[in-house]
Every structure is written in structure tokens, then in C-alpha cells.
Amino acid sequence: MSPELLQIGALTKRFGGVVAVNAVDLSVGEGQVFGLIGPNGAGKTTLINLISGHFRADGGTIRFGGTDVTRLRPHELAKRGIARTFQSIRLFKGLTVLENVLLGRYVRSRSDVLASLVPFRAVGSIERDASRAILDRFGLGARADALAAELSYGDQRRLEIARALASEPRLLILDEPAAGMNATESVALSGMLRELAVGGLTIILIEHDVRLVMGACERVAVLNFGRKIAEGGPAEIQADPVVREAYLGSGDDA
């Protein structure tokens, strides 16, 4: 079994009288693709907002690489090696595809506001070559000099992942990365995630495309009304009657 990179203990988040994340425990091993699924409103995005420092937990702990990071801010977590994408695309659409990836390397230790001021002319050839290599890996190399706004929705999704990888994270959190992708692109994404994990990257995948999750992930956790109701391998999760009632068998893939 892979050593644990991320350990979450009794993590809790409340919004007024609503408990959005209710005493959730999770452990994610190094080099593992870990899926997180559940109906809309189950608490998935709130959970990763806690892990990435965008929300402050009301209870519980988050340990990353053996260190308590529960109270750290997003830029501090980025320095330690946690990167993420969002449900809504957050590219710098007035910049080129290559410049967006260069920003991914730059923002690891700076805020997005400062990153927007980075002098691209001063960026060295090593950084540019590394960024182009990432784009090639995602099939975006030929569009390096195009504006991000000119990309298709699916390609913008891939660019977001490429930009996140440019920060050289240890943990990559993907929030619905297949949104807007066609079936062929989703299959390619699944293969890419497994390839990245083989290379040692740890990935948490939130995705409504259950086929993608079951094909790409080694372990899957299911949330419902803020609680973890199941965790196991893909086959276990698909066969779990509680999960089927709450999510898989409901006919609701949203």
C-alpha cells in the first residue's frame, strides 16, 4: 500500500445551520488517483475547498505529507505542493495558452494578482521549453501562441489542468475536469490521469462522469448530505446498495 500523502480526520464545515461537510475521514496514498462522487449538494466541492485552503474548517484536521496544514492559506498550500482546478474555468483568457502555463509555474509562490504582472519577456528558455512540453503532453502545443479565449471549452479545461501541473504539485485536485469534453476526450483524460499517477503524482478527482471515475480511480469515496457513506475500490462502490440508492442507481448523474 502506498504511503499516505493526505490524511483528513473528522473534517467539518458549517454554513449557518447547514453542515456541508460532516466529520469526514479520508486517506489518500501517494501516486493514487482517488475519486470523490455524490449527488449535487453532497459536499464534494466544499471538501476540496477545505483541503485547498479556500474554506476554513470548523472542526477536524488536514495533514499533508505528515504535517498539519488545516489552517494554511491557498498560496501556502501551493508552496507545499497542492494544486487544483475549479468547476468554473479560471484562465487568463486575454493571455496566450503558453503564458497561462508560464503563470502556473509562477503563481506557486505568488498571488494571482501579482502573477498577472509577470514580465513574460524576461522568462528564460528553460521555463518556456518546460511549459511547451506540458502543452504538448495535453495536445495543446500547436495552440501555444493562441489566446486562451480562442480555445474550445474542452481545450480550456485541458489548459487548466496543464497550468495546474506547471506548478509541479505533489497533489492535484481536479473539480469536474471532463465537463465540456466529448467521449473521446474523456477517455484520453482517463489515460492521462493514470499516466500521471504512475509518474508519482497524487490526484483527487471530483467528477459526475461515473465511467471516468471508475475507469481512472483506484479508490472512490462517496459523499451524501455531507457525510461519507462509502469508500472502496470501483467494483465495491458500484456494487454497494447504499451507494446505488443514493447516487449510482438514482438515474441522476448531475
Secondary structure, DSSP 8 states (H G I E B T S, - for coil): ---EEEEEEEEEEEETTEEEEEEEEEEEETT-EEEEE-STTSSHHHHHHHHTTSS--SEEEEEETTEE-TT--HHHHHHHTEEE--SS----TTSBHHHHHHHHHHGGGS-HHHHTT--GGG--HHHHHHHHHHHHHTT-GGGTTSBGGGS-HHHHHHHHHHHHHTT--SEEEEESTTTT--HHHHHHHHHHHHHHHHTT-EEEEE-S-HHHHHHH-SEEEEEETTEEEEEE-HHHHHH-HHHHHHTGGGT---
